[in-house]
Amino acid sequence: MIVESFFYSALVVMIGAFFALLRVFFGPSVPDRVVGVDTLNTLIVAGMVLLGAAYDRTIYIDIAIVYALLSYIGTLAIARYLQGGLE
């Protein structure tokens, strides 16, 4: 059974993800949308860590670490593309 504190923490992460999605969809510029996607990826990682802690499964935390690394590399690639480094 999931403890109430994990439920409330997950609720806060979901509210933050909703606001990040609003930034992605309605961002006035491309860099704002990239920041929204990066924030959403961070909140997804936080949700996976919460899920792993709630169910006492380390595989979720391992997957969250790999997802965070891939997300970071993707954000760097997008930032470099926007700067004009990739062609």
C-alpha positions in Angstrom: 0.0 0.0 0.0 1.3 3.4 -0.9 1.8 5.7 2.1 0.0 9.0 2.0 3.2 11.1 1.8 4.1 9.4 -1.5 0.6 10.1 -2.8 0.9 13.8 -1.9 4.4 14.0 -3.3 3.2 12.5 -6.6 0.3 14.9 -6.7 2.7 17.9 -6.4 4.9 16.4 -9.2 1.8 16.0 -11.4 0.7 19.6 -10.8 4.2 20.7 -11.8 4.1 18.5 -14.9 0.8 20.2 -15.9 2.4 23.6 -15.7 5.4 22.4 -17.6 3.1 21.1 -20.3 1.4 24.4 -20.5 4.9 26.0 -21.1 5.6 23.5 -23.8 2.3 24.1 -25.6 1.9 27.8 -25.1 5.5 28.9 -24.9 6.1 32.2 -26.7 9.5 31.1 -28.1 11.4 28.0 -28.9 13.8 28.3 -25.9 10.8 28.5 -23.6 9.5 25.3 -25.0 12.9 23.6 -24.6 13.0 24.7 -20.9 9.4 23.3 -20.5 10.4 19.9 -22.0 13.5 19.8 -19.8 11.4 20.6 -16.7 8.9 17.9 -17.7 11.8 15.4 -18.0 13.0 16.3 -14.6 9.6 15.8 -13.1 9.2 12.4 -14.9 12.5 11.3 -13.2 11.2 12.6 -9.9 8.0 10.6 -10.4 9.9 7.4 -11.2 12.0 7.8 -8.1 8.9 8.3 -6.0 7.3 5.2 -7.6 10.4 3.2 -6.8 10.5 4.3 -3.2 6.7 3.7 -2.8 6.9 0.2 -4.1 10.4 -0.6 -2.8 11.7 -1.5 -6.2 15.2 -0.4 -7.2 14.6 -1.0 -10.9 12.5 2.2 -11.1 15.4 4.2 -9.7 17.9 2.6 -12.2 15.6 3.4 -15.1 15.2 7.0 -13.7 19.0 7.5 -13.7 19.3 6.3 -17.3 16.4 8.4 -18.4 17.9 11.5 -16.7 21.2 10.9 -18.5 19.5 10.6 -21.9 17.3 13.6 -21.2 20.4 15.7 -20.3 22.2 14.6 -23.5 19.0 15.5 -25.5 18.7 18.9 -24.0 22.4 19.6 -24.8 21.9 18.6 -28.4 18.8 20.8 -28.7 20.6 23.7 -27.2 23.5 23.3 -29.5 21.2 23.1 -32.5 19.4 26.3 -31.5 22.8 28.0 -31.1 23.7 27.0 -34.6 26.4 24.4 -33.8 24.7 21.4 -35.4 23.9 21.5 -39.1 
